[in-house]
Amino acid sequence: GAHFADYVLPALNETDVFPIVKRPVTRSDFANVANDCRSLFQAKDDLKNANFHEHLMALNPNEGLRLATAELIIQGFQNGGDILRMANNIVRLKQAENVVKYSAYYKQMEKYLSVYTLSLDNFIAEPAKSFNNFLDFLFEGMNVSQKRKEKVAFKYEEYFYKKSAESPHVTWGKSSNRLEQ
């Protein structure tokens, strides 16, 4: 059967989309991440029967981060692979946007496809501005007042800051409002 790598490698190796890629990502790269994951997950005697969460709580921070990152990169048992799946989705959606843009069929029907990409770092630094930009994209060409969108965006920003203060997350950072540790 097909391996997760088979689905995402073609898109990840498109240098016109990811110009910072210094070398192609290979199946052996996936194997290396999987091996690192296996070296950490249920490898210690006291964690032989532990679940993922128990590992994250018991491992030292560097090992826990390696395990969590490996799980986000590769696809495990019905989970994981989120980082590469997101990158793959960005590439595929941009390709679909171009197909529609240059298709005589869609031009004739006056149909188009727009893809909105949001930087998480920008969103964390400026939630109201980022959310307002998203609302501008979402309601483009519709009769929704800028004042109404701004009100919703600021309300969301209040909610975002309240939730982040209640439950700080390990990924909170990369923003001028918090020193990284």
VORODREN-221871 format. One line per 3 residues: their letters; for each residue x, y, z of N, C-alpha, C, O. Coordinates in steps of 0.001 Angstrom, whole numbers, plus 500000, padded with zeros to 6 digits. Layout:
% VORODREN-221871
a) X/Y/Z/X/Y/Z/X/Y/Z/X/Y/Z  ... $
% end
This chain:
% VORODREN-221871
gah) 500801/498813/500000/500000/500000/500000/500847/501254/500000/502054/501214/500238  500209/502334/499737/500891/503620/499699/501269/504057/501111/500540/503800/502069  502371/504695/501222/502885/505230/502470/502560/506720/502511/502448/507358/501464 $
fad) 502410/507274/503701/502127/508694/503863/503104/509542/503053/502709/510529/502432  504369/509158/503059/505402/509898/502320/505070/509985/500835/505339/511003/500196  504486/508923/500282/504159/508912/498858/503173/510023/498491/503178/510519/497364 $
yvl) 502335/510404/499442/501336/511442/499166/501909/512852/499275/501518/513744/498521  502834/513054/500209/503288/514422/500459/504628/514778/499811/504905/515958/499592  505461/513787/499501/506780/514093/498940/506734/514870/497622/507509/515812/497461 $
pal) 505869/514522/496680/505860/515291/495422/505620/516786/495643/506289/517623/495037  504682/517108/496494/504389/518516/496742/505514/519196/497517/505865/520341/497229  506076/518500/498493/507126/519102/499311/508396/519387/498532/509184/520246/498928 $
net) 508602/518695/497451/509824/518859/496680/509669/519801/495488/510535/519844/494615  508579/520550/495449/508382/521525/494383/509124/522803/494759/508658/523574/495597  510266/523019/494144/511117/524148/494527/510507/525497/494177/510899/526511/494755 $
dvf) 509563/525539/493252/508929/526824/492957/507978/527241/494077/507698/528427/494247  507487/526274/494835/506595/526571/495950/507390/526729/497241/507094/527608/498050  508382/525894/497434/509225/525934/498626/510668/526218/498216/511502/525313/498250 $
piv) 510980/527465/497828/512323/527765/497317/513432/527616/498363/514608/527547/498004  513075/527567/499645/514112/527449/500677/514605/526015/500856/515572/525779/501581  513951/525062/500205/514362/523664/500325/515731/523502/499676/515906/523761/498485 $
krp) 516695/523070/500479/518078/522945/500000/518309/521631/499257/519159/521554/498370  517550/520603/499622/517676/519305/498971/516316/518626/499025/515488/518965/499870  516079/517681/498140/514781/516993/498163/514562/516234/499474/515497/515683/500055 $
vtr) 513318/516220/499919/512932/515400/501067/512733/513990/500529/512091/513804/499495  513279/512993/501226/513230/511620/500732/512496/510706/501704/512211/511070/502844  512202/509508/501213/511583/508505/502088/512499/508169/503260/512021/507867/504353 $
sdf) 513816/508219/503039/514733/507916/504150/514643/508981/505241/514890/508688/506411  514292/510222/504869/514061/511255/505881/512886/510859/506776/512934/511037/507993  511841/510326/506164/510705/509837/506941/511137/508701/507856/510744/508649/509022 $
anv) 511942/507796/507325/512425/506665/508116/513253/507152/509302/513142/506603/510398  514072/508162/509100/514881/508704/510197/514002/509287/511303/514276/509090/512487  512953/509997/510918/512037/510559/511914/511316/509427/512642/511155/509474/513862 $
and) 510883/508415/511899/510199/507269/512523/511138/506540/513493/510719/506132/514576  512390/506381/513108/513358/505726/513995/513575/506532/515266/513682/505968/516354  513641/507859/515127/513783/508705/516306/512567/508545/517215/512699/508464/518437 $
crs) 511389/508500/516609/510158/508314/517362/510191/506976/518114/509855/506915/519296  510596/505915/517424/510671/504589/518061/511712/504556/519178/511558/503811/520146  512768/505356/519051/513789/505378/520103/513267/506048/521376/513855/505891/522446 $
lfq) 512165/506795/521263/511609/507506/522409/510320/506892/522940/510094/506887/524150  509472/506374/522055/508142/505913/522455/508183/504473/522947/508590/503566/522222  507760/504282/524178/507717/502981/524841/509061/502261/524780/509114/501033/524711 $
akd) 510148/503038/524807/511496/502465/524739/512115/502301/526122/513008/501473/526302  511662/503067/527087/512175/502964/528458/511294/502014/529247/510082/501960/529035  511906/501260/530164/511163/500251/530927/509950/500828/531640/508882/500215/531643 $
dlk) 510102/502005/532247/508975/502584/532980/507909/503202/532076/506879/503659/532572  508136/503227/530754/507156/503768/529810/506691/502730/528785/506094/503083/527768  506965/501458/529052/506618/500397/528080/505136/500381/527724/504775/500090/526584 $
nan) 504278/500692/528690/502830/500666/528442/502197/502042/528483/500974/502167/528542  503025/503078/528452/502520/504449/528553/501951/504926/527222/502386/504503/526151  500973/505811/527317/500426/506415/526101/501236/507664/525742/502178/508024/526447 $
fhe) 500868/508304/524664/501606/509461/524157/501671/510574/525194/502744/511118/525455  500535/510914/525783/500483/511978/526790/501378/511646/527975/502103/512516/528457  501345/510424/528450/502194/510028/529576/503677/510163/529228/504494/510522/530077 $
hlm) 504009/509876/527990/505393/510080/527549/505778/511555/527621/506843/511903/528131  504913/512406/527113/505221/513837/527116/505394/514373/528535/506184/515288/528765  504661/513806/529477/504772/514242/530867/506026/513677/531544/506568/514309/532451 $
aln) 506494/512498/531120/507608/511824/531779/508976/512100/531156/509985/512117/531860  509013/512313/529861/510300/512529/529189/510871/513897/529546/510134/514811/529919  512182/514027/529430/512750/515361/529642/512260/516254/528496/511855/515752/527447 $
pne) 512297/517585/528699/511710/518486/527682/512248/518287/526268/511473/518331/525312  513543/518070/526108/514085/517879/524756/513560/516607/524115/513202/516608/522937  513511/515524/524874/512982/514268/524326/511496/514391/524030/511024/513894/523008 $
glr) 510757/515048/524914/509325/515250/524692/509062/516063/523440/508150/515757/522671  509864/517100/523237/509720/517919/522034/510058/517114/520785/509375/517233/519768  511108/516295/520853/511461/515435/519710/510321/514475/519392/509971/514290/518226 $
lat) 509739/513859/520427/508646/512908/520212/507417/513616/519627/506813/513126/518673  507053/514753/520193/505879/515483/519694/506092/515959/518263/505177/515899/517441  507303/516432/517967/507597/516894/516610/507560/515739/515624/507033/515878/514520 $
ael) 508117/514601/516017/508082/513418/515143/506641/513027/514836/506312/512696/513697  505786/513066/515849/504378/512697/515654/503687/513679/514719/502817/513289/513940  504071/514956/514792/503474/515956/513904/503989/515850/512475/503306/516257/511534 $
iiq) 505186/515308/512309/505774/515201/510975/505323/513948/510243/504911/514016/509085  505398/512814/510907/505050/511555/510241/503670/511096/510673/503166/511503/511720  503083/510273/509883/501770/509746/510225/501951/508480/511025/502623/507545/510590 $
gfq) 501348/508454/512197/501419/507275/513058/500211/506397/512842/499793/506147/511711  499663/505936/513935/498495/505061/513889/497239/505908/513865/496728/506299/514914  496743/506191/512678/495522/506979/512466/495660/508425/512956/494655/509095/513199 $
ngg) 496890/508903/513101/497074/510274/513546/498410/510786/513037/499159/510067/512375  498693/512028/513356/499994/512599/513041/500106/513062/511603/499154/513000/510826  501292/513526/511276/501563/514011/509937/501003/515376/509639/500968/515795/508482 $
dil) 500561/516081/510668/499869/517346/510457/500733/518396/509767/500249/519112/508890  501997/518498/510149/502860/519529/509559/502999/519305/508059/502832/520236/507272  503301/518086/507666/503479/517813/506238/502156/517824/505488/502109/518212/504321 $
rma) 501095/517406/506139/499781/517449/505500/499381/518902/505232/498806/519206/504186  499683/519795/506171/499367/521213/505957/500174/521771/504791/499629/522472/503938  501458/521468/504749/502284/521949/503635/501765/521403/502311/501677/522129/501321 $
nni) 501423/520120/502302/500875/519493/501097/499572/520177/500683/499354/520438/499500  498714/520464/501652/497443/521117/501340/497657/522517/500760/496950/522919/499836  498624/523256/501293/498914/524594/500762/499319/524488/499295/498822/525230/498448 $
vrl) 500224/523560/499007/500687/523393/497625/499535/522992/496718/499346/523583/495655  498770/522003/497126/497669/521514/496282/496590/522575/496082/496043/522699/494986  496281/523330/497116/495280/524381/496961/495771/525493/496030/494999/526021/495230 $
kqa) 497043/525843/496134/497605/526844/495209/497581/526322/493771/497320/527078/492835  497856/525024/493601/497779/524435/492264/496350/524500/491740/496127/524835/490577  495386/524182/492595/493981/524236/492181/493579/525661/491836/492839/525885/490879 $
env) 494060/526618/492609/493777/528021/492331/494287/528405/490936/493597/529109/490199  495475/527950/490576/496036/528245/489254/495287/527532/488135/495103/528096/487057  494859/526311/488377/494088/525576/487373/492808/526342/487047/492459/526535/485882 $
vky) 492118/526771/488103/490870/527512/487901/491156/528858/487232/490424/529278/486337  492215/529526/487666/492561/530848/487129/492802/530810/485625/492409/531736/484914  493442/529751/485129/493800/529680/483705/492881/528778/482885/493178/528473/481730 $
say) 491782/528356/483468/490852/527482/482770/489809/528301/482003/489130/529154/482576  489697/528034/480723/488688/528714/479907/487280/528387/480406/486388/529234/480369  487092/527163/480870/485786/526721/481378/485346/527599/482549/484224/528107/482558 $
ykq) 486219/527776/483530/485856/528567/484703/485761/530053/484374/484932/530760/484948  486596/530535/483462/486498/531945/483046/485145/532206/482401/484508/533226/482662  484713/531276/481557/483429/531414/480877/482295/531439/481894/481322/532174/481725 $
mek) 482414/530656/482928/481375/530604/483968/481534/531718/484998/480710/531853/485903  482597/532517/484862/482921/533578/485809/483064/533039/487231/482570/533627/488194  483751/531908/487332/484026/531268/488624/485509/531396/488918/486334/531390/488003 $
yls) 485843/531511/490180/487246/531567/490559/487437/530888/491908/486471/530629/492626  488654/530610/492236/489009/529993/493507/490107/530835/494135/491139/531081/493511  489892/531270/495350/490904/532030/496074/491301/531250/497315/490454/530699/498018 $
vyt) 492590/531211/497572/493114/530502/498735/493698/531536/499683/494514/532366/499282  493282/531486/500930/493775/532412/501946/494755/531675/502838/494434/530619/503384  495946/532226/502988/496962/531626/503848/497265/532599/504971/497459/533792/504738 $
lsl) 497303/532085/506183/497493/532908/507362/498727/532431/508117/498864/531240/508395  499617/533345/508447/500789/533041/509249/500385/532965/510716/499778/533896/511244  500719/531858/511374/500388/531707/512784/501130/532736/513631/500577/533263/514596 $
dnf) 502378/533023/513273/503135/534037/514019/502438/535394/513943/502322/536085/514955  501977/535779/512765/501256/537051/512624/499941/537019/513384/499540/538013/513988  499274/535874/513352/498000/535747/514048/498185/535906/515554/497383/536569/516212 $
iae) 499236/535301/516100/499493/535412/517541/499876/536841/517900/499429/537363/518921  500689/537475/517081/501139/538839/517362/500012/539859/517239/499934/540799/518030  499135/539676/516247/498059/540635/515993/496756/539911/515655/496341/539882/514497 $
pak) 496112/539327/516671/494899/538537/516380/493771/539339/515739/493110/538838/514830  493536/540569/516189/492433/541350/515607/492708/541680/514148/491834/541521/513296  493919/542138/513862/494273/542480/512476/494200/541244/511585/493664/541300/510479 $
sfn) 494739/540134/512071/494721/538895/511278/493299/538414/511034/492956/538002/509926  492471/538468/512077/491091/538016/511925/490320/538953/511006/489485/538507/510218  490597/540250/511105/489940/541207/510214/490336/540967/508758/489493/541043/507865 $
nfl) 491622/540677/508515/492066/540353/507154/491341/539111/506635/490951/539057/505469  491164/538121/507497/490425/536921/507108/488973/537270/506771/488429/536780/505782  488357/538106/507584/486971/538503/507310/486874/539291/506003/485912/539129/505251 $
dfl) 487870/540146/505729/487889/540858/504442/487917/539856/503292/487192/540010/502309  488757/538829/503421/488834/537782/502395/487498/537045/502278/486988/536833/501177  486948/536665/503413/485723/535866/503441/484528/536607/502841/483723/536026/502115 $
feg) 484429/537879/503152/483256/538650/502726/483536/539580/501553/482794/540537/501328  484612/539304/500796/484945/540135/499640/483757/540198/498673/483177/539177/498303  483418/541416/498281/482322/541601/497331/480943/541505/497952/479942/541606/497243 $
mnv) 480869/541314/499241/479579/541218/499930/479333/542507/500717/480261/543262/501008  478109/542731/501043/477729/543953/501740/477852/543769/503252/476849/543694/503961  479092/543696/503736/479356/543618/505171/480242/544811/505511/481320/544977/504941 $
sqk) 479782/545636/506437/480515/546868/506735/481857/546573/507402/482012/545598/508137  482810/547442/507120/484137/547314/507732/484027/547464/509250/484731/546789/510002  483148/548347/509686/482944/548567/511122/482481/547276/511800/482949/546940/512888 $
rke) 481577/546565/511164/481058/545303/511728/482179/544259/511786/482323/543560/512789  482966/544152/510722/484070/543182/510704/485095/543514/511788/485599/542619/512467  485401/544799/511949/486370/545205/512970/485858/544884/514372/486625/544460/515237 $
kva) 484560/545087/514593/483965/544790/515895/484099/543284/516202/484475/542894/517307  483791/542474/515222/483920/541019/515399/485381/540627/515628/485676/539776/516467  486287/541248/514883/487712/540937/515013/488231/541303/516405/488977/540530/517005 $
fky) 487848/542465/516922/488297/542862/518261/487675/541982/519341/488312/541682/520350  486442/541577/519123/485799/540656/520077/486549/539312/520083/486761/538708/521135  486941/538866/518892/487715/537630/518822/489068/537804/519517/489514/536904/520228 $
eey) 489718/538943/519322/491011/539188/519959/490889/539110/521486/491739/538516/522149  489832/539710/522039/489596/539616/523489/489470/538166/523922/490066/537754/524917  488698/537398/523177/488519/535972/523475/489857/535230/523392/490170/534417/524262 $
fyk) 490646/535507/522349/491938/534859/522150/492864/535124/523332/493474/534194/523860  492975/536382/523752/493862/536719/524868/493366/536109/526176/494165/535666/527001  492061/536087/526361/491499/535475/527577/491831/533989/527618/492277/533478/528646 $
ksa) 491614/533296/526507/491896/531852/526455/493382/531572/526609/493763/530622/527293  494233/532389/525981/495673/532136/526073/496186/532414/527482/497151/531783/527913  495568/533337/528206/495971/533597/529588/495547/532457/530504/496242/532146/531472 $
esp) 494416/531835/530206/493919/530718/531016/494720/529448/530805/494899/528662/531736  495201/529242/529593/495858/527983/529253/497053/528247/528348/496966/528048/527136  498174/528695/528926/499342/528924/528076/499818/527623/527445/499796/526568/528079 $
hvt) 500238/527708/526217/500644/526523/525459/502121/526619/525151/502666/527718/525048  502769/525489/525003/504203/525454/524739/504575/526230/523482/505699/526720/523371  503654/526348/522539/503950/527057/521293/503730/528559/521399/503993/529280/520437 $
wgk) 503261/529047/522526/503017/530471/522683/504362/531183/522697/505192/530931/523570  504573/532048/521757/505847/532744/521661/506019/533294/520272/505036/533496/519559  507261/533543/519867/507577/534085/518548/506903/535429/518357/506675/535853/517224 $
ssn) 506590/536089/519426/505882/537345/519356/506522/538305/520353/507108/537870/521344  506417/539565/520105/507040/540546/520975/506372/540597/522350/506915/541199/523276  505200/539974/522493/504502/540060/523760/504943/538995/524768/504386/538928/525864 $
rle) 505924/538168/524421/506369/537140/525347/507810/536753/525025/508172/536534/523868  508609/536676/526064/509982/536219/525871/509984/534720/525710/509294/534009/526441  510763/534232/524751/510915/532792/524587/511870/532281/525643/512824/532969/526007 $
q) 511621/531079/526139/512471/530477/527154/513240/529309/526616/514008/528685/527348 $
% end
